[in-house]
Amino acid sequence: MRMKNNIKKRLVKINGFLRSKKKPSLKSIHQLRLEVKHLEAFTELMAVQHNFSARSAIPDRLEKLFNKAGKLRKFELESGAIQLITKNKSLRKPTRLLQELNLYKKKSTKQLRKRHKSYHPLTIKEFAKHADAKLSSHTWQQFLASRASSILDLLAQDIMADIRSLHQLRKILKSILYVTPLCKKGVKPVRVLLKTNRRFIKNVESSIGSLHDTDYFVSWVEKKHNIIHASEEKALIKIKQQWQNDIKHMMEKLEPMMPAIRQIALDLKDHSPDNLNSAIGMFN
């Protein structure tokens, strides 16, 4: 498996976004951020194998674009979440706040378009000097083992008491999902393990994503209290309370899933190159 092909596939879509003259939509922003997340996982994977001469992180200019796109995405999601919850729960719509959010969205859109117009196309060389080298199964296993260790470290804490730690777990799970298809030979037990549990892992990371977004909605409303008009304060208190109830229910659903995630991490560790070599050594 040559990593160059995987990087090229992502860069075609990112450079397409940079060249586009269309106003960024929530869909195009989501797609851009998804491509960057894939590239980030690939970069971290390549950094494990020395002959790639890979960067330890994505280029700064791409990270800045990613963050700008993320800011616009949050305003879009916040506005959508307010409208959805007021409709589903028959709550009063905070029109003034939605108008304020719309102004933030316009400003962020303008900033994002201004930034990406000044960008020249990204190249494969910005991610690895020798991206045409083949990925070894040993590298893939090492990467997964390191991710498994990070998961176990997070789960050793009271992870359900800290949404930031849960978000960190989500990012690790996503990186595992992104690199799973990259190695097809010589590591069948690990591939079977991840393929069998893919849907469950995806469900957990998606649930954490919804939880993290809802927590952001609550925090944003609290931080922007100065722009909330007095006539809408009671309506927003009810919206915030409903979000807090949603967070509580999402936490209750997530907590029983953590032991299974821990077991998957332990199984990945068992299939790591170091553990396999140690096991072989015991019988020699």
N, C-alpha and C positions, 0 to 999 in steps of 0.2 A: 504493500500500500504506500503510494507516494503522497506525501502531505501537500505537495505543490498543487495537486488537482483539487483538494479540498479547500485550500486557501483561495485558489482562483475562482472557484464556484461562488464563494461568499463575496469576493471583491467585485465580481460582475454586478451583483445586486446593489452593493454599497455605492460603487461608482455610478451606477444608474441613478441612484437617489441624488448624488452630488450633481449630476448633469441635468436632472429634471428641473423644468421651469414651473411645474405645477405647485400649488399651495400644499404644504405637507398635511396629510390627513392622519387620523388616528391609526388607520390601517397601515399606511406607509411608514409611520413613525415606529409602530410596533414591529414591522418587518425589519426596519433598519436596526433597531436595538437587538432583535433576535440574531441577525447576521453578525453583529459585533460580539454578542455573547458566545456564539459558536467560534468565532475567530479567537476570542480570549481563551477558550478551553483548548483550542488547537495549539496556541502559542505556549500555554503552560505545559501541554503534553510534549511538544517538541523540545522544550527546555530541558527535559529529563534526558534526552538523547544528544550527546555532545556533537555528533557529526552533522547535526542540523545547523549549528551556530545560530540558534534561535534567540530572539529577544525574550526577556523575562516577563514582559508585559506588552500590551498593545501600544502602538504609537500614541504620543500625547495628543496630537491633533484629532485622532479618532476618538479618544476618550472624552475630549471636550465636546465633540459633536454628539457623542452618546449622552452626555450629561445634559446638554441643551435640549435634546430630543426628549429625555426623561422628564425634564421640567414641564415641557408642553404637554406631554402625556398625562402628567398628574393633574394639570388644570382641566384637561378634557375629561378625565375619569371622575374628578370631583364634581364637575358640573353634571355629568351623566348620572352619578350616584345620587345626587340631591334630587334630580328630577324623577328618578326611578322610585326612590323611597317615599317621596311625597305622593306619588301616584298609587303605589301599592298599599300604603298605609293610610291613604286619604288624609294626608297632613297638608297644612297650608304651605304653599310654595314661596320661598324667600326670594322674591323677584329682584330686589335690589342687590342681594348678594350674588345672584346668578349674573346680573349685569356686570358686577365688579369682576367676577370670574371671566366673563367674556372679554373684558378689557385686558386682563392678564394673558389670556390665550392669544389675543391679537399681538400683544407686545412680544410674547415668547415666539410666536410664529415669525414675526419680522426679524427677530434676533437670529433664529435658526436659519432662515433663508439667507440672511446676510452672511452668516458664517460659512454655510456650505457653498455659496457662490465663489468664495475666495479660495476654496480647496482645489488643489490639483489631484488627479486620480491617484488612488493608493496602488502600490505595487507589491508584488510578492516579496521582493528584497527587503521591504520594511519590516517583515515578520521573521524571515530566516534567510541567512546567506546561502544555505544549501538545502532549500526546501524540496529539491528533487530526490534527496536521499530517501531510502525506504524506511518505514517505521518498523521497528522490531517488536515482536510479541512481548519481549522482556520489558521494553519501555512502557508498553501499554499496561502490563501488569503492575509495574512499579508505580505508575501514575494512579491507578485504581487503589493500590494499597495505601498510598499517601492520603488519598481522599477518605478511605475507610478509617484511617487513624484520626483524621480531623473530625469525622463524624462521631467517633467514640469519645474524643475529647469533649465535644460539645454536649453529648448525652450524659457525660459524667457529672455535668452541672445540672442545676434545676432549670432546664431549658424552657419549660413551659411558663416560667416566670419572667422571661425576657424575650420579647418579640424580635429584638435585634439578633439574638442568637438563633432563633428559629429562621430568620431571614438568611443568616449565614449558612444554616443547614440547607435551606432551599437552593442557594447558589451552588453548593457542593453537589447536591443531587442532580441539578441541571447539567453541571459539567460532566458528570458520569453518564448521563443520558446522551449528551452530545458526542462523546468519544466512543461510546459502545459499538457503533457500526464500523469503526476504523480498523479493527484487527480481526481477520476471519480465520487465520490458520494458527495452529499450535497452542491455542488457549481455549479449547472447546468447553471445559468445565466452567470457566468464568463467563463465557458467552451464554451458555445455557442458564446459568444462575441469573444473569442480568436480563436475559430475554424473558425468563419465567416471571421475574418480578418487575418488569418494565411498567406495566399498567399500574401496579401499586405505588411504585416510586413516583410515577407521573401524577398520580392522584394526591400523594402527600405534598409534593412540591407545589402543585396547583392550589391546594387548600391553604398552604402557608402564604402563597401569593395573595389570595383573597383576603386573608387575615391581615397581612401587612398593609395592603391597600386601604382596608377599612380603618385600621389604626391610624394611617396617615390622614384620612379624611377627618377624624376626630381631632388630631393634633393641629391640622391646618385651621379648622374652625376656631380652636382655642387661641392659636397664635394671632389670628386676624380679627380678634374681637373688636378692635378699634374701627373696623370698617363695617361692622354690623349695625344696621339701623335699629333704633329702639322698637319700632313697630314689628320687626321680624325676630326679635330676640327669643320670644316664647316659642315660636315655630322651630327655630334652630335648636333650642334646648331639647325639644321633643325628637328632632332628627338625630341629634347627638346621642340621646339616650337609646334610641333604637339601634344606632350603630354599635354602641357599647354592649347592648344585649346580643347583637349579632356576633361580636367578638367573643363574648362568653360562650355562646353555643358552638362557634367554630373551634375554640380551645377544647371544649368538652369532646368534640369529635376527633380532634387531632391527638390528644394525649394517649389513647389506647393504641395508636399506630406506632408510637415511638419504640416499644420493645421489638417490633418486627423490623424496623429500620436498623436498630442496633444489631439484630441477628444477621441481616444482610451485610452490614459492615464487618462483622466478625468472620463471616464466610469469605468475604473478599480478602481479608487479612490472611486467612488460612491458605488461599490460593496465590499469595504473593510469592515472588521468586525466592526471597530469603527464607520464608517458612517452608517452601517446598524443598529447598536445598538442605535445610536443617533436618527435615523428615527423612530425606534420602540418606543423609549422613548417619542417622541413627541405625540404619540397616546395613551399613558398610563395615 
